[in-house]
């Protein structure tokens, strides 16, 4: 039986981001006796505007800062008398993790470790809710009829999900080693208002609004489950008050959709022809075919999905139509492969003309999604092949085994 919790002073990390802002606004609205302290470094996908419904409330406080700053975290816990933490802050965009995975390790693993250590030292936390992802389970078999339950093996397949799984291991270890009252959540994809348009649904909506092509990675057969943001905020409200310490809760839905079907539904909202508006582009390095969760444990606490796909998608579309400039210039996020085309040193071209016989040393590559110039070096010719000399890098050379290897 879950123990009911009544927090007094809640720290929400990353609350200027998408999901956490909806959770924060909901708690401020429903619980005026709770003090809500927000810690957010205001990264590219966060905005104080997401917290506009809460900022004038007397029980709301915003602190700009990084969860990786141990001194700051300790100071906040002590001076604000924090008794509950809802830890949302993280790097979450899978595509970015393929190009800058160290940043994901720093934010998702090290940042979580800093929070846990501060909780251990202060000894005042009654509940630590760690927000993870369904991607830690890895790919679900296409023919599976039962979703991953909370005790399923973790088999992450990309740098993002690996860092989230690593953070989960730290949370579990601090719960067992130091008795921290931890709860972990693993959620399906979330969509809705004020989401940064690097994610699929807002990206497609903004492209469709401007009559542009909707690029789908691979063949569009990948299956995902989508929950509306307000339903997810309610799920966290339920877990905060009724969740059992030491447990994991899946936040999911069994209503699955192919990426192609999502794109088609968005086209229809704007009266666009899916056949001419959708384009299949190169897939990302690894794209899990399916994530499927068993959500019965959370439902046993009294939560259920309220918003239908059609209703939620319509609400989301209407919000972006009314707030097209909420995020400013997001043209870079709307590219088919923003990570591949925007990071320095990445040399890729999509739908580019063949310039191998042009006689030019390099040629600008453009496509309808990216009008900025990008130099792609031409292949070097007439370079005699040479057998490379072997070089070894030995870590720990002063140790016993390393020392022996160093003498070879």
C-alpha positions in Angstrom: 0.0 0.0 0.0 1.5 3.4 -1.0 2.1 5.9 1.7 0.5 9.2 1.1 3.0 12.1 1.0 2.3 15.8 1.7 5.3 17.9 0.8 6.0 21.4 1.9 8.9 22.7 0.0 9.5 21.1 -3.5 12.6 21.6 -5.7 11.8 21.0 -9.3 14.9 20.8 -11.6 14.6 21.8 -15.2 11.1 23.3 -14.7 11.6 25.9 -17.4 11.6 23.0 -19.9 8.6 21.2 -21.5 7.2 18.5 -19.2 8.5 20.0 -15.9 6.9 23.4 -16.6 3.5 21.7 -17.0 4.1 19.8 -13.7 5.2 23.0 -11.9 2.2 25.1 -13.2 -0.2 22.3 -12.1 1.2 22.1 -8.6 1.2 25.9 -8.2 -2.4 26.0 -9.4 -3.7 23.1 -7.3 -1.6 23.4 -4.1 -1.2 27.0 -2.9 0.2 25.8 0.4 3.2 24.1 -1.3 6.3 26.2 -1.9 7.8 25.4 -5.3 11.4 26.3 -6.0 12.6 25.9 -9.6 16.2 25.4 -10.5 17.0 25.7 -14.2 20.0 26.9 -16.2 17.8 28.0 -19.1 19.3 25.9 -21.8 18.3 26.2 -25.5 15.1 24.2 -25.0 13.9 26.0 -21.9 12.1 29.3 -21.4 10.8 31.3 -18.5 7.7 32.0 -20.6 6.8 28.3 -20.0 6.3 29.3 -16.3 4.3 32.5 -16.9 1.2 31.0 -15.2 3.2 30.5 -12.0 5.6 33.4 -11.8 3.3 35.8 -10.0 2.3 33.3 -7.4 3.6 33.9 -3.9 4.6 30.2 -3.4 6.8 30.2 -6.5 10.6 30.9 -6.7 12.9 30.7 -9.6 16.7 30.2 -9.4 18.9 30.2 -12.4 21.6 27.7 -12.0 23.1 24.3 -12.9 22.4 21.1 -11.1 26.1 20.2 -11.6 27.0 23.0 -9.2 27.4 21.2 -5.9 27.7 24.4 -3.8 24.6 25.9 -5.3 22.5 22.7 -4.8 23.6 22.4 -1.2 22.8 26.1 -0.6 19.3 25.7 -2.1 18.4 22.6 -0.1 19.4 24.2 3.2 18.1 27.7 2.8 14.8 26.8 1.1 14.3 23.8 3.5 13.6 21.5 0.6 11.9 18.2 1.6 11.0 16.9 -1.9 12.9 16.9 -5.2 11.3 16.3 -8.6 14.3 15.8 -10.9 13.5 16.6 -14.5 16.6 18.5 -15.6 18.4 16.6 -18.4 19.6 16.6 -22.0 16.9 14.7 -23.8 17.2 14.9 -27.6 18.4 11.6 -28.9 19.8 13.0 -32.2 22.1 15.4 -30.2 23.4 12.6 -28.1 25.0 11.0 -31.2 27.1 14.1 -31.7 27.8 15.5 -28.2 27.5 12.5 -25.8 29.8 14.0 -23.2 27.3 16.8 -22.5 24.7 14.1 -21.9 27.0 12.4 -19.4 27.7 15.6 -17.6 24.1 16.7 -17.3 22.3 13.4 -16.9 24.7 11.4 -14.8 27.0 13.8 -13.1 24.2 16.3 -12.4 22.0 13.6 -10.9 25.0 12.5 -8.8 25.4 16.0 -7.4 21.7 16.1 -6.4 21.9 12.7 -4.7 25.0 13.6 -2.8 23.4 16.8 -1.6 20.4 14.9 -0.4 22.6 12.4 1.5 24.6 15.2 3.2 21.6 17.3 4.2 19.5 14.4 5.3 16.2 16.3 5.0 14.7 14.8 1.8 11.5 12.9 2.2 11.0 12.1 -1.4 13.3 12.1 -4.5 11.5 11.6 -7.8 13.8 10.8 -10.6 12.4 11.3 -14.1 13.8 8.7 -16.6 12.6 7.5 -20.0 11.1 4.4 -21.7 14.2 4.3 -23.8 16.2 2.7 -21.0 14.4 -0.6 -21.8 15.7 -0.6 -25.3 13.8 -1.8 -28.3 10.6 -3.7 -27.8 10.0 -6.7 -30.1 7.5 -5.8 -32.9 5.3 -8.8 -32.1 5.3 -8.3 -28.3 1.7 -8.0 -26.9 2.8 -7.3 -23.3 4.8 -4.1 -22.7 7.9 -3.7 -20.6 7.1 -3.7 -16.9 9.0 -1.9 -14.2 11.2 -4.9 -13.5 12.3 -5.4 -17.1 15.9 -5.4 -18.0 17.5 -2.1 -19.0 19.1 -2.4 -22.5 19.7 1.2 -23.7 20.7 1.5 -27.4 21.8 5.2 -27.8 24.0 7.6 -25.8 21.0 9.5 -24.4 19.2 6.4 -23.0 22.5 5.0 -21.7 23.1 8.2 -19.6 19.5 8.0 -18.3 20.0 4.3 -17.4 23.3 5.3 -15.7 21.6 8.0 -13.7 19.0 5.4 -12.6 21.7 3.1 -11.3 23.0 6.0 -9.1 19.5 6.7 -7.8 18.9 3.1 -7.0 22.3 2.8 -5.3 21.7 5.9 -3.1 18.4 4.5 -2.2 19.9 1.2 -1.1 23.2 2.4 0.4 22.0 5.5 2.1 18.3 4.9 2.5 17.3 7.9 0.3 13.5 7.8 -0.3 13.7 7.5 -4.1 11.1 6.9 -6.8 11.8 6.6 -10.5 9.5 7.2 -13.4 9.9 6.0 -17.0 7.7 7.7 -19.6 6.5 7.4 -23.2 6.8 10.3 -25.6 5.1 13.4 -24.4 3.6 16.1 -26.7 1.7 19.3 -26.2 2.0 23.1 -25.8 5.3 25.0 -25.5 7.5 22.0 -26.5 10.8 23.0 -28.2 10.4 22.0 -31.9 13.4 19.7 -32.1 10.9 17.0 -31.1 8.8 15.3 -33.8 5.3 16.7 -33.3 6.0 20.4 -32.8 8.6 20.2 -35.6 6.1 18.7 -38.0 3.4 21.2 -37.0 5.7 24.2 -37.6 6.8 22.8 -40.9 3.2 22.1 -42.0 2.2 25.6 -40.9 4.6 27.0 -43.5 3.8 24.5 -46.2 7.2 22.8 -46.0 8.1 19.2 -46.4 7.9 16.9 -43.4 11.1 14.8 -43.3 10.7 11.3 -41.8 13.8 9.3 -40.7 14.0 6.0 -42.4 10.7 4.5 -43.8 8.4 5.9 -41.1 7.5 2.5 -39.7 8.9 3.2 -36.3 6.2 3.0 -33.6 5.9 5.3 -30.6 3.3 5.9 -27.9 2.3 9.5 -27.2 0.8 11.1 -24.1 -0.6 14.6 -23.9 1.4 16.9 -21.5 -1.5 17.6 -19.1 -2.1 13.9 -18.6 1.6 13.4 -17.8 1.6 16.3 -15.4 -1.3 14.7 -13.6 0.6 11.4 -13.5 3.5 13.2 -11.7 1.0 14.7 -9.3 -0.3 11.3 -8.5 3.1 9.8 -8.0 4.2 12.6 -5.8 1.4 12.0 -3.4 0.7 8.3 -3.7 3.9 6.7 -5.1 5.7 4.2 -3.0 9.3 4.9 -2.1 11.8 2.5 -3.7 9.5 1.8 -6.6 9.5 2.5 -10.4 6.5 3.7 -12.3 5.9 3.6 -16.0 4.0 6.5 -17.4 2.6 5.2 -20.7 -0.2 4.4 -23.0 -0.9 1.3 -25.1 -2.1 3.4 -28.0 0.7 3.3 -30.5 1.3 5.1 -33.7 3.8 4.9 -36.6 5.8 8.0 -37.2 4.3 8.1 -40.7 0.8 8.1 -39.3 1.7 11.0 -37.0 3.0 13.0 -40.0 -0.1 12.1 -42.0 -2.5 13.3 -39.2 -0.6 16.6 -39.0 -0.9 17.1 -42.7 -4.6 16.5 -42.5 -5.0 19.2 -39.8 -3.6 21.7 -42.2 -5.4 20.3 -45.3 -2.2 19.2 -46.9 -1.7 16.2 -49.1 0.5 13.6 -47.2 1.7 12.1 -50.5 3.4 15.3 -51.6 4.2 16.8 -48.2 6.0 13.8 -46.6 9.6 12.9 -47.6 11.7 10.0 -46.3 15.3 10.9 -45.4 18.3 9.1 -44.2 17.8 7.4 -40.8 19.7 8.3 -37.7 22.6 6.0 -36.6 20.2 3.8 -34.6 16.5 4.2 -34.4 14.6 1.8 -32.1 11.7 0.3 -33.9 9.3 0.3 -30.9 8.9 1.2 -27.2 6.0 -0.4 -25.4 5.2 0.0 -21.7 3.0 -1.8 -19.2 1.2 1.0 -17.4 -0.9 -1.0 -14.9 1.2 -0.1 -11.9 0.5 3.6 -12.3 -3.2 3.0 -13.0 -3.4 1.1 -9.7 -2.7 4.5 -8.0 -5.7 6.0 -9.7 -4.2 7.6 -12.8 -5.5 7.2 -16.3 -5.1 8.9 -19.7 -7.8 11.5 -20.2 -6.9 13.1 -23.5 -7.5 11.4 -26.8 -4.9 11.6 -29.6 -7.2 13.6 -31.8 -8.1 16.1 -29.0 -4.5 16.5 -27.9 -3.1 17.0 -31.4 -5.7 19.6 -32.2 -4.9 21.5 -29.0 -1.2 21.4 -29.7 -1.7 22.5 -33.3 -3.9 25.5 -32.2 -1.3 26.6 -29.7 1.5 26.6 -32.2 -0.6 28.5 -34.7 -1.4 31.1 -32.0 2.3 31.2 -30.8 4.5 30.8 -33.9 7.3 32.9 -32.4 7.4 31.4 -28.9 10.8 30.0 -29.4 12.2 32.6 -31.8 14.3 31.5 -34.7 14.1 27.7 -34.7 15.1 27.1 -38.3 18.1 25.0 -37.2 15.8 22.7 -35.3 13.6 22.1 -38.3 16.3 20.6 -40.4 15.9 16.9 -41.3 19.1 16.1 -39.4 19.9 19.1 -37.2 22.8 17.4 -35.4 24.4 16.2 -38.6 24.2 19.5 -40.4 24.9 21.9 -37.6 27.8 20.5 -35.7 31.3 21.5 -36.8 33.3 18.7 -38.5 30.3 16.8 -39.7 30.4 16.3 -43.4 27.1 15.1 -44.8 25.1 16.0 -47.8 21.4 15.3 -48.6 20.0 15.6 -52.1 23.1 17.4 -53.1 24.3 17.5 -56.8 27.3 15.5 -57.8 30.3 17.8 -57.8 33.0 15.2 -58.2 33.7 16.2 -61.8 33.2 19.9 -61.4 36.9 20.7 -60.9 36.2 22.6 -57.7 38.1 21.8 -54.5 34.8 22.1 -52.5 31.2 23.0 -53.3 28.4 24.4 -51.3 25.6 22.0 -50.5 22.1 23.1 -50.0 18.7 21.6 -49.7 15.2 22.9 -49.2 15.6 22.6 -45.4 18.9 24.2 -45.1 19.9 27.2 -47.2 23.1 27.9 -45.3 26.4 27.1 -47.0 28.2 24.0 -46.0 31.6 23.0 -47.5 32.1 19.3 -48.3 35.7 18.6 -49.2 36.3 16.7 -52.5 38.1 13.4 -52.3 41.9 13.5 -52.5 43.5 11.7 -55.4 46.9 10.4 -56.3 48.0 9.9 -52.7 50.3 6.9 -52.5 49.1 4.3 -50.0 51.3 3.9 -47.0 51.2 1.3 -44.3 50.5 3.3 -41.1 52.9 2.8 -38.3 51.3 1.2 -35.2 50.9 3.4 -32.1 49.4 2.4 -28.8 48.0 4.5 -26.0 48.3 2.7 -22.6 46.4 4.0 -19.7 47.8 3.2 -16.2 51.3 2.6 -17.5 52.7 3.0 -14.0 50.6 0.1 -12.8 51.8 -3.5 -12.8 50.1 -4.7 -16.0 50.5 -1.4 -17.7 54.2 -1.3 -16.8 54.7 -4.7 -18.4 52.9 -3.6 -21.6 54.9 -0.4 -21.7 58.2 -2.4 -22.1 57.0 -4.2 -25.2 
